[in-house]
Amino acid sequence: MEPSKQEVPKLMETPPNISNDSSASEKGEATRQQQLPNNRYALTVDEVIEQHIGALGFAQILHAVLVSIAWIFDAQTTLISIFSDAQPAARLLATGAIVEGASLCGLASGEWEWIGSKSDTVVSEWNLICQHKFLVAVPSTLFFIGSLFGSGVYGYLADSWFGRKKTLLLSCVLTFVTAFAISFSPNVWVYAFLRFANGFFRSGIGSCCIVLATEIVGKKWRGQVGQYGFFFFTLGFLSLPLMAYLERKSWRNLYRIISFLPLGYAVCLLPFAYESPRWLLVKGRNKEAMVVLKKLARLNGKQLPADLSLVDPIPERDDQTSSSEKFWKTKWAVKRIIMVMMAGFGSGFVYYGIQLNAENLNFNLYLTVAVNALMEFPAVFIGSFLLGVMNRRPLFSNSSYLAGVACLLCAVLSIHRVIRAISVAKWLQLAVEAVGFMASSTAYDVLYVYCVELFPTNVRNTAVSLLRQAFMLGASAAPLLVALGRESAMMSFIVFGVASVLSGVVSLWLRETRNAPLYETLAQQGKAEEIENETIMST
C-alpha cells in the first residue's frame, strides 16, 4: 500500500544506511524509512526493489538477458585455442600410416606431412612440435595472464569512473580489435602477444555482466539470475565446435568470425541496457538512479510513489579516499577477498584445465568439446535450482569435491593397463570427465554469485574482478599442465583433482550469504555484520 501525502510514514529506529538483520529480512524485511521535509520519505535500493518494483519481473529478466549475451563472446575468445592451437594428425608419405605426438620427432621433414593443410592450426602452420612443443602453451598462458591484469583495471574503472555499462562497452570494442588483429599474426610470438592483449581487453566482460544483471533483482533471485549469464557462456562454448568444424581449414578465419560478434553487440544491443542504479547512487547521481528504477517499475507494470527518494549510502561525501583504498584498509574485506581468490585460483585452474585437457582424451576433439559444452547446460540449471534451496558455501565446496574425485577417476582410467583390462574404459573416461567438468562448472558459476553477495556496491566490481584475476591466474597455469598431459594424461588429471579438492576446503572459512541483503558501502556492511555476530554470540 503506497503511503499518502497526508499520512507520514513512521520513522524507524534503525539508521537508514544500515540493513536490518537476516531474521527480519526472512519475514519480509520491515520497512526502513527516513522522514524527509515536505512529507517525502526515503528507502534503500533493496527496499525499492522488494516493495515497489518486484524482486523479479519482466524488466529484470529482459535486462539480465540483454547484458548476459556478452558472455557468448567471453566464452568464444577464451576457449577458441582448443581448436586454433590443437595439434592435427600427420601421416607418413611412404605408407600413409597415421603418426602423432612424439612419433614425429624422429622423422625427417620429407618423410611425413600434416593431414589437411598447414593453415589448419597454429601448430601445423608454424611446426610447433618436438623441441618447440611447449611454445603451443605460451599464447594461451599469456591470454590468461592478460586477463589477470585486465580484470584489475576493469574492476577499478567499473567501480570508479566509467560504471558497469561503459566498462562493458569498452571491453567489447577492444575485444573485437584485438581478436581481428590476431588473424594477421605472422609468427607465434606476435600471436602470443596479441593473445595477451585480447585476454587483457576481454576481461571486463564477465565481471560487468554478472554485476549488472544481479544488482537490480531481489535477494531471493540473485543466485538464479547470476546463473543465467553462464547459460549464455555455454551457448558461446557450444558454438565453437560448429564454427571450428566449418572453418577447420583456417584458424585465421575462425578468429575473424568471432571478432565481429562483440562489435555488433556493442553497437546494436548494449545501448538499450541500464546502468546499475546502485552504482549511480553510490556516486551521488541520485536522480539518474531514480530514473532507472522508475523505468524498471514501468516495465513491470508498476509505478513508484511520487514522494519517494533514495537513502544516500554515503552521507559524508567530503571524504576523498577512493573505494579501492578503503577496500585494502578494511581488515575483514582483505581477509575475505584472499580466501575468495584462493578458492578462485583452484576453480579456474580446474575449470579451464579440464576443457583444454580435452585433447588428451582418446576421443575425437570436436565430440569431446561438444560433450563438455552440453554438460554446461545441466550445470547451469542444477546450479540455479540448488542456489535457491542450498547455502552458497556447501554448494561450492561439495561441487569442488565432486569435480576433484572425477578428475582422480579419470587419472585411473588413463592407465594403459586399465584401458586394456576394461573394454569400455574410453567411454567410461569420457563420462567421468563430463561429470567432473559439470561439477567444476557449477563450482565456478556459484563462486561468481557468492562473491557478488560477499561485498558491498562501492567495491563489488573490484571484488568480482579480483576473483576473475584469481580464475585467470589458475587458468594461465592450465595450458602448461595440458602440454605435460600429452606425455602423461594421468599426471595432469591427478593435479587437477587435488587442486579442486583444496579449493573446496578453502571456502569453508567464508561467510554464508544466502538471503542476506546487498550492502552499499564497506562501513555499512562491516557494522551490520558486526551487529549480527554479536547477536549470534549472545544467543
C-alpha positions as CSV (number, residue, x, y, z in Angstrom):
1,M,0.0,0.0,0.0
2,E,1.5,3.3,-1.1
3,P,1.9,6.0,1.6
4,S,-0.2,9.0,1.0
5,K,0.9,12.6,1.4
6,Q,-1.4,13.1,4.4
7,E,0.0,10.0,6.2
8,V,3.7,10.5,7.1
9,P,5.5,7.1,7.3
10,K,6.8,6.1,10.7
11,L,10.5,6.8,11.3
12,M,12.2,3.6,12.3
13,E,14.9,3.5,14.9
14,T,17.3,1.6,12.6
15,P,19.7,4.1,10.9
16,P,18.8,4.4,7.2
17,N,22.1,3.3,5.9
18,I,22.3,0.0,7.9
19,S,20.4,-3.0,6.7
20,N,18.3,-5.0,9.1
21,D,19.4,-8.4,10.3
22,S,18.7,-11.6,8.4
23,S,15.8,-12.6,10.6
24,A,13.9,-9.5,9.7
25,S,14.7,-10.0,6.0
26,E,13.3,-13.5,6.1
27,K,10.0,-12.3,7.4
28,G,9.7,-9.7,4.6
29,E,12.2,-7.1,5.9
30,A,10.5,-4.5,7.9
31,T,10.1,-1.2,6.1
32,R,13.0,1.1,6.9
33,Q,12.2,4.7,6.0
34,Q,13.7,8.1,6.6
35,Q,11.4,11.0,7.1
36,L,12.3,14.0,4.9
37,P,11.0,17.5,4.6
38,N,7.8,18.1,2.6
39,N,6.3,14.8,3.7
40,R,8.8,12.9,1.4
41,Y,10.4,9.6,2.6
42,A,13.5,7.6,1.6
43,L,14.2,3.9,1.0
44,T,17.3,2.0,0.1
45,V,17.6,0.4,-3.4
46,D,16.9,-3.0,-1.9
47,E,13.7,-1.8,-0.3
48,V,12.5,0.0,-3.5
49,I,13.1,-3.3,-5.5
50,E,11.4,-5.5,-2.9
51,Q,8.4,-3.3,-2.1
52,H,7.7,-1.3,-5.3
53,I,9.4,-2.8,-8.4
54,G,9.2,-6.5,-7.6
55,A,12.0,-8.9,-6.7
56,L,12.0,-10.4,-10.2
57,G,9.8,-9.3,-13.1
58,F,9.8,-8.8,-16.8
59,A,12.1,-5.8,-16.6
60,Q,14.8,-7.7,-14.6
61,I,14.6,-10.8,-16.8
62,L,14.9,-8.7,-20.0
63,H,17.8,-6.7,-18.6
64,A,19.6,-9.9,-17.4
65,V,19.3,-11.4,-20.9
66,L,20.4,-8.2,-22.6
67,V,23.6,-7.9,-20.6
68,S,24.3,-11.6,-20.4
69,I,24.5,-12.0,-24.2
70,A,28.1,-10.7,-23.9
71,W,29.1,-13.9,-22.1
72,I,28.9,-15.6,-25.5
73,F,31.9,-13.6,-26.8
74,D,33.7,-14.2,-23.5
75,A,33.5,-17.9,-24.0
76,Q,34.5,-17.8,-27.6
77,T,37.6,-15.7,-27.1
78,T,38.6,-17.7,-24.1
79,L,38.2,-21.3,-25.5
80,I,39.0,-20.8,-29.2
81,S,42.5,-22.0,-28.6
82,I,41.2,-25.5,-28.1
83,F,40.8,-25.6,-31.9
84,S,43.2,-23.0,-33.1
85,D,46.1,-24.3,-31.1
86,A,45.3,-28.1,-31.5
87,Q,47.9,-30.5,-32.9
88,P,46.4,-32.1,-36.0
89,A,47.3,-35.7,-37.1
90,A,50.1,-36.4,-39.6
91,R,50.8,-39.3,-41.9
92,L,53.9,-41.0,-43.4
93,L,54.3,-40.2,-47.1
94,A,55.6,-43.7,-47.8
95,T,52.9,-45.8,-46.2
96,G,50.1,-43.3,-45.4
97,A,50.2,-44.5,-41.7
98,I,48.9,-42.0,-39.1
99,V,51.6,-40.7,-36.7
100,E,51.0,-38.4,-33.7
101,G,52.9,-36.6,-31.0
102,A,56.4,-37.7,-30.2
103,S,56.5,-40.1,-33.1
104,L,57.1,-37.2,-35.5
105,C,60.3,-36.2,-33.7
106,G,62.4,-39.0,-35.2
107,L,61.3,-38.4,-38.7
108,A,62.9,-36.1,-41.4
109,S,60.8,-33.3,-42.8
110,G,60.3,-35.1,-46.1
111,E,59.0,-38.3,-44.6
112,W,55.7,-37.0,-43.3
113,E,53.0,-34.4,-43.9
114,W,50.1,-32.9,-42.0
115,I,46.7,-34.4,-42.7
116,G,44.9,-31.4,-44.2
117,S,46.6,-28.0,-44.9
118,K,49.3,-26.2,-43.0
119,S,46.9,-23.4,-42.2
120,D,44.5,-25.7,-40.2
121,T,46.0,-24.7,-36.8
122,V,49.0,-22.6,-35.4
123,V,50.8,-25.9,-34.7
124,S,50.7,-27.1,-38.3
125,E,51.4,-23.6,-39.7
126,W,54.5,-22.9,-37.5
127,N,55.5,-26.6,-36.8
128,L,55.2,-26.3,-33.0
129,I,56.2,-29.8,-32.3
130,C,59.1,-31.8,-30.7
131,Q,61.6,-29.2,-29.3
132,H,59.1,-26.4,-29.9
133,K,56.0,-28.2,-28.4
134,F,55.9,-26.1,-25.3
135,L,55.6,-22.9,-27.4
136,V,52.0,-24.1,-28.0
137,A,51.2,-23.3,-24.4
138,V,52.7,-19.8,-24.4
139,P,49.8,-18.0,-26.3
140,S,47.1,-19.5,-24.0
141,T,49.1,-18.8,-20.9
142,L,49.7,-15.2,-21.9
143,F,46.0,-14.9,-22.7
144,F,45.1,-15.8,-19.1
145,I,47.9,-13.6,-17.7
146,G,46.5,-10.7,-19.8
147,S,43.0,-11.5,-18.3
148,L,44.6,-11.4,-14.9
149,F,45.9,-7.9,-15.3
150,G,42.9,-6.6,-17.2
151,S,40.5,-7.8,-14.6
152,G,42.1,-5.4,-12.0
153,V,42.0,-2.5,-14.4
154,Y,38.4,-3.0,-15.5
155,G,37.3,-3.6,-11.9
156,Y,38.7,-0.2,-10.9
157,L,37.1,1.5,-13.9
158,A,33.7,-0.1,-13.3
159,D,33.6,0.9,-9.6
160,S,35.0,4.4,-10.1
161,W,34.9,6.4,-13.3
162,F,33.1,4.5,-16.0
163,G,30.5,2.5,-14.3
164,R,29.4,-1.0,-15.2
165,K,27.8,-0.3,-18.6
166,K,30.5,1.9,-20.2
167,T,33.2,-0.5,-19.0
168,L,31.4,-3.4,-20.7
169,L,31.1,-1.3,-23.9
170,L,34.8,-0.6,-23.8
171,S,35.7,-4.2,-23.2
172,C,33.5,-5.5,-26.1
173,V,35.0,-3.0,-28.6
174,L,38.6,-3.7,-27.7
175,T,37.9,-7.4,-27.8
176,F,36.9,-7.0,-31.4
177,V,40.0,-5.0,-32.3
178,T,42.5,-7.5,-30.7
179,A,40.7,-10.7,-32.0
180,F,40.6,-9.3,-35.5
181,A,44.3,-8.4,-35.3
182,I,45.2,-11.9,-34.1
183,S,44.1,-13.3,-37.5
184,F,47.0,-11.5,-39.2
185,S,49.8,-12.8,-36.9
186,P,53.0,-13.5,-38.9
187,N,54.6,-15.8,-36.3
188,V,54.0,-17.4,-32.9
189,W,55.5,-14.5,-30.9
190,V,53.2,-11.9,-32.4
191,Y,50.3,-14.3,-32.0
192,A,51.2,-14.8,-28.3
193,F,51.5,-11.0,-27.7
194,L,48.1,-10.4,-29.4
195,R,46.5,-13.2,-27.3
196,F,47.8,-11.4,-24.2
197,A,46.2,-8.2,-25.4
198,N,43.0,-10.0,-26.3
199,G,42.9,-11.5,-22.8
200,F,43.5,-8.2,-21.2
201,F,40.8,-6.3,-23.1
202,R,38.1,-9.1,-22.9
203,S,38.4,-9.4,-19.1
204,G,35.9,-6.7,-18.3
205,I,33.0,-8.6,-20.0
206,G,32.3,-11.3,-17.4
207,S,32.5,-9.2,-14.2
208,C,30.4,-6.4,-15.6
209,C,27.8,-8.8,-16.9
210,I,27.2,-10.5,-13.7
211,V,27.2,-7.3,-11.6
212,L,24.8,-5.5,-14.0
213,A,22.4,-8.5,-14.0
214,T,22.3,-9.1,-10.2
215,E,22.2,-5.6,-8.8
216,I,18.6,-4.9,-9.8
217,V,16.9,-8.0,-8.6
218,G,15.6,-9.0,-5.1
219,K,17.8,-11.1,-2.8
220,K,15.7,-14.2,-3.3
221,W,16.6,-14.3,-7.0
222,R,20.2,-13.1,-7.1
223,G,21.7,-16.5,-7.3
224,Q,19.4,-17.7,-10.1
225,V,19.8,-14.5,-12.2
226,G,23.6,-14.7,-11.7
227,Q,23.4,-18.2,-13.2
228,Y,21.6,-17.1,-16.3
229,G,24.7,-15.4,-17.6
230,F,26.5,-18.7,-17.6
231,F,23.8,-20.1,-19.8
232,F,25.0,-17.7,-22.5
233,F,28.6,-18.6,-21.8
234,T,27.6,-22.2,-22.5
235,L,26.0,-21.1,-25.8
236,G,29.3,-19.5,-26.8
237,F,31.2,-22.6,-25.8
238,L,28.8,-24.8,-27.7
239,S,29.0,-22.6,-30.8
240,L,32.8,-23.2,-31.0
241,P,32.8,-26.8,-32.2
242,L,30.4,-25.9,-35.0
243,M,32.3,-22.8,-36.2
244,A,35.7,-24.6,-35.8
245,Y,34.4,-27.5,-37.9
246,L,33.2,-25.2,-40.6
247,E,36.5,-23.3,-40.6
248,R,38.7,-26.2,-39.9
249,K,40.9,-25.3,-42.8
250,S,41.9,-21.9,-41.5
251,W,42.4,-20.9,-37.9
252,R,42.7,-17.3,-39.1
253,N,39.2,-17.2,-40.5
254,L,37.9,-18.6,-37.2
255,Y,39.3,-15.6,-35.3
256,R,37.9,-13.2,-37.9
257,I,34.4,-14.7,-37.4
258,I,34.3,-14.4,-33.6
259,S,35.9,-10.9,-33.6
260,F,32.8,-9.2,-35.2
261,L,30.3,-10.6,-32.8
262,P,31.2,-8.4,-29.8
263,L,31.3,-5.3,-32.0
264,G,27.8,-6.0,-33.3
265,Y,26.6,-6.4,-29.7
266,A,28.2,-3.2,-28.5
267,V,26.6,-1.2,-31.4
268,C,23.2,-2.8,-31.6
269,L,22.2,-4.2,-28.2
270,L,24.2,-2.7,-25.3
271,P,22.8,0.8,-25.7
272,F,19.5,-0.5,-24.5
273,A,20.9,-1.8,-21.2
274,Y,20.6,0.3,-18.0
275,E,23.5,1.4,-15.8
276,S,23.4,0.0,-12.2
277,P,21.2,2.2,-10.0
278,R,23.3,1.1,-7.0
279,W,26.5,2.4,-8.6
280,L,24.8,5.7,-9.6
281,L,23.6,6.2,-6.1
282,V,27.0,5.5,-4.6
283,K,28.4,8.1,-7.0
284,G,25.9,10.7,-5.8
285,R,23.9,10.6,-9.0
286,N,20.6,10.1,-7.2
287,K,18.3,11.5,-9.9
288,E,19.8,9.1,-12.5
289,A,19.4,6.2,-10.2
290,M,15.7,7.1,-9.7
291,V,15.2,7.3,-13.4
292,V,16.5,3.8,-13.9
293,L,14.3,2.5,-11.0
294,K,11.2,4.2,-12.5
295,K,11.9,2.6,-15.9
296,L,12.2,-0.9,-14.3
297,A,9.0,-0.3,-12.4
298,R,7.2,0.8,-15.5
299,L,8.3,-2.3,-17.4
300,N,7.0,-4.4,-14.6
301,G,3.6,-2.7,-14.8
302,K,4.1,-0.7,-11.6
303,Q,4.8,2.9,-10.6
304,L,7.0,4.4,-7.9
305,P,5.4,6.7,-5.3
306,A,5.8,10.4,-6.3
307,D,7.1,11.3,-2.8
308,L,9.8,8.6,-2.8
309,S,13.5,9.3,-2.7
310,L,16.6,7.2,-2.1
311,V,18.7,6.9,1.1
312,D,22.2,8.2,0.4
313,P,24.6,5.4,1.5
314,I,27.5,7.8,1.8
315,P,26.3,10.8,3.9
316,E,29.8,12.3,4.2
317,R,30.9,12.9,0.7
318,D,33.7,15.1,1.6
319,D,35.9,12.1,2.3
320,Q,38.2,11.9,-0.8
321,T,39.5,8.4,-0.1
322,S,38.8,6.1,-3.0
323,S,36.8,2.9,-2.6
324,S,39.8,0.8,-3.6
325,E,42.0,2.5,-0.9
326,K,39.3,1.9,1.7
327,F,39.0,-1.7,0.5
328,W,42.6,-2.6,1.2
329,K,42.5,-0.8,4.6
330,T,39.4,-2.8,5.7
331,K,40.6,-5.8,7.6
332,W,37.6,-8.1,7.1
333,A,37.3,-7.3,3.4
334,V,41.0,-8.1,2.8
335,K,40.8,-11.4,4.7
336,R,37.6,-12.3,2.7
337,I,39.0,-11.5,-0.7
338,I,42.1,-13.5,0.0
339,M,40.0,-16.6,0.8
340,V,37.8,-16.0,-2.3
341,M,40.9,-15.6,-4.5
342,M,42.5,-18.8,-3.2
343,A,39.3,-20.7,-3.9
344,G,39.0,-19.0,-7.3
345,F,42.6,-20.0,-8.3
346,G,41.8,-23.6,-7.8
347,S,38.4,-23.4,-9.5
348,G,39.8,-21.5,-12.5
349,F,42.7,-23.9,-12.8
350,V,40.4,-26.9,-12.9
351,Y,37.5,-25.4,-14.9
352,Y,39.7,-24.3,-17.8
353,G,42.2,-27.1,-17.4
354,I,39.6,-29.8,-17.9
355,Q,38.4,-28.0,-21.1
356,L,41.9,-27.6,-22.5
357,N,42.8,-31.1,-21.5
358,A,40.1,-32.5,-23.8
359,E,42.8,-33.2,-26.4
360,N,44.4,-35.7,-24.0
361,L,41.4,-37.9,-24.0
362,N,41.3,-40.8,-26.5
363,F,38.3,-39.3,-28.4
364,N,37.5,-37.0,-31.3
365,L,38.3,-33.5,-30.3
366,Y,35.1,-32.0,-31.7
367,L,33.0,-34.6,-30.0
368,T,34.7,-34.2,-26.6
369,V,34.4,-30.4,-26.7
370,A,30.7,-30.7,-27.7
371,V,30.0,-33.1,-24.8
372,N,31.8,-30.7,-22.4
373,A,29.8,-27.8,-23.7
374,L,26.5,-29.7,-23.4
375,M,27.3,-30.5,-19.8
376,E,27.4,-26.8,-19.1
377,F,23.6,-26.7,-19.5
378,P,22.7,-29.1,-16.6
379,A,25.4,-27.4,-14.6
380,V,23.6,-24.0,-15.1
381,F,20.1,-25.4,-14.4
382,I,21.2,-27.6,-11.5
383,G,23.2,-24.7,-10.0
384,S,20.3,-22.3,-10.4
385,F,18.0,-24.7,-8.6
386,L,20.4,-25.5,-5.8
387,L,21.2,-21.8,-5.3
388,G,17.5,-21.4,-4.4
389,V,17.5,-24.2,-1.8
390,M,21.1,-24.5,-0.5
391,N,23.5,-22.3,1.2
392,R,26.3,-20.9,-1.0
393,R,29.3,-22.3,0.9
394,P,28.4,-26.0,1.0
395,L,27.2,-25.9,-2.6
396,F,30.5,-24.5,-3.8
397,S,32.6,-26.9,-1.7
398,N,30.7,-30.0,-2.5
399,S,30.8,-29.2,-6.2
400,S,34.6,-28.8,-6.0
401,Y,34.9,-32.1,-4.2
402,L,32.9,-33.9,-6.8
403,A,35.0,-32.4,-9.6
404,G,38.2,-33.4,-7.8
405,V,37.0,-37.0,-7.4
406,A,36.0,-37.2,-11.0
407,C,39.5,-36.0,-12.1
408,L,41.2,-38.6,-9.9
409,L,39.0,-41.3,-11.5
410,C,40.0,-40.0,-15.0
411,A,43.6,-40.4,-13.9
412,V,43.0,-44.1,-13.0
413,L,41.2,-44.7,-16.3
414,S,44.2,-43.2,-18.2
415,I,46.5,-46.0,-17.1
416,H,47.2,-48.3,-20.0
417,R,46.7,-51.4,-18.0
418,V,43.2,-50.3,-17.0
419,I,42.4,-49.3,-20.6
420,R,43.4,-52.8,-21.8
421,A,41.5,-54.5,-18.9
422,I,38.2,-52.6,-19.3
423,S,36.8,-52.7,-22.9
424,V,34.7,-49.6,-22.3
425,A,37.4,-47.6,-20.4
426,K,37.5,-44.9,-23.0
427,W,33.7,-44.3,-22.9
428,L,33.8,-44.5,-19.1
429,Q,36.6,-41.9,-19.0
430,L,34.6,-39.6,-21.2
431,A,31.5,-40.0,-19.0
432,V,33.5,-39.4,-15.8
433,E,35.3,-36.4,-17.3
434,A,31.9,-34.9,-18.4
435,V,30.6,-35.3,-14.8
436,G,33.8,-33.7,-13.4
437,F,33.5,-30.8,-15.8
438,M,29.8,-30.3,-14.9
439,A,30.8,-30.2,-11.2
440,S,33.7,-27.8,-11.8
441,S,31.4,-25.6,-13.9
442,T,28.8,-25.5,-11.1
443,A,31.5,-24.5,-8.6
444,Y,32.9,-21.9,-10.9
445,D,29.5,-20.3,-11.5
446,V,28.4,-20.4,-7.9
447,L,31.6,-18.7,-6.7
448,Y,30.9,-15.8,-9.0
449,V,27.4,-15.3,-7.4
450,Y,28.9,-15.9,-4.0
451,C,31.5,-13.1,-4.5
452,V,28.8,-10.7,-5.6
453,E,27.0,-11.2,-2.3
454,L,30.1,-11.1,-0.1
455,F,31.0,-7.4,-0.9
456,P,29.1,-4.1,-1.0
457,T,28.3,-2.0,-4.0
458,N,31.2,0.5,-3.8
459,V,33.8,-2.3,-4.2
460,R,31.6,-5.1,-5.7
461,N,33.0,-4.9,-9.2
462,T,36.6,-4.6,-7.8
463,A,36.0,-7.8,-5.7
464,V,34.5,-9.7,-8.7
465,S,37.4,-8.5,-10.8
466,L,39.9,-9.8,-8.2
467,L,38.1,-13.1,-8.2
468,R,38.3,-13.1,-12.0
469,Q,42.0,-12.4,-11.7
470,A,42.4,-15.5,-9.5
471,F,40.4,-17.5,-12.1
472,M,42.7,-16.3,-14.8
473,L,45.8,-17.0,-12.7
474,G,44.7,-20.6,-12.3
475,A,43.8,-20.8,-15.9
476,S,47.2,-19.5,-17.0
477,A,48.8,-22.5,-15.4
478,A,46.4,-24.9,-17.0
479,P,47.9,-24.9,-20.6
480,L,51.3,-25.9,-19.2
481,L,49.8,-28.9,-17.4
482,V,47.9,-29.8,-20.6
483,A,51.2,-29.7,-22.5
484,L,52.6,-32.1,-19.9
485,G,49.4,-34.2,-20.3
486,R,50.4,-35.0,-23.8
487,E,53.2,-37.1,-22.3
488,S,51.3,-38.2,-19.1
489,A,47.5,-37.8,-19.1
490,M,47.3,-39.5,-15.7
491,M,49.5,-36.9,-14.0
492,S,47.6,-33.9,-15.4
493,F,44.3,-35.3,-14.1
494,I,45.8,-36.0,-10.6
495,V,46.9,-32.4,-10.3
496,F,43.5,-31.1,-11.4
497,G,41.8,-33.4,-8.9
498,V,43.9,-32.3,-5.9
499,A,43.5,-28.6,-6.8
500,S,39.8,-28.9,-7.0
501,V,39.5,-30.5,-3.6
502,L,41.7,-27.9,-2.0
503,S,39.7,-25.0,-3.4
504,G,36.6,-26.6,-1.8
505,V,38.4,-26.8,1.6
506,V,39.4,-23.1,1.5
507,S,35.8,-22.0,1.0
508,L,34.9,-23.3,4.5
509,W,36.2,-20.1,6.0
510,L,33.9,-17.8,4.0
511,R,30.7,-16.2,5.4
512,E,27.3,-17.6,4.3
513,T,25.3,-15.1,2.2
514,R,22.1,-16.8,1.2
515,N,19.1,-14.4,1.7
516,A,21.5,-11.7,3.1
517,P,20.9,-8.1,1.9
518,L,23.2,-6.4,-0.6
519,Y,25.0,-3.5,1.2
520,E,26.2,-0.3,-0.4
521,T,29.4,0.6,1.4
522,L,32.2,-1.2,3.3
523,A,31.3,0.7,6.5
524,Q,27.7,-0.2,6.3
525,Q,28.4,-3.9,5.7
526,G,31.1,-4.0,8.4
527,K,28.8,-2.5,11.0
528,A,25.8,-4.7,10.1
529,E,27.9,-7.9,10.2
530,E,29.5,-6.9,13.5
531,I,26.0,-6.5,15.0
532,E,24.9,-9.8,13.5
533,N,28.0,-11.5,15.0
534,E,27.3,-10.0,18.4
535,T,23.7,-11.2,18.2
536,I,24.8,-14.7,17.4
537,M,27.4,-14.8,20.2
538,S,24.8,-13.6,22.8
539,T,22.2,-16.3,21.9
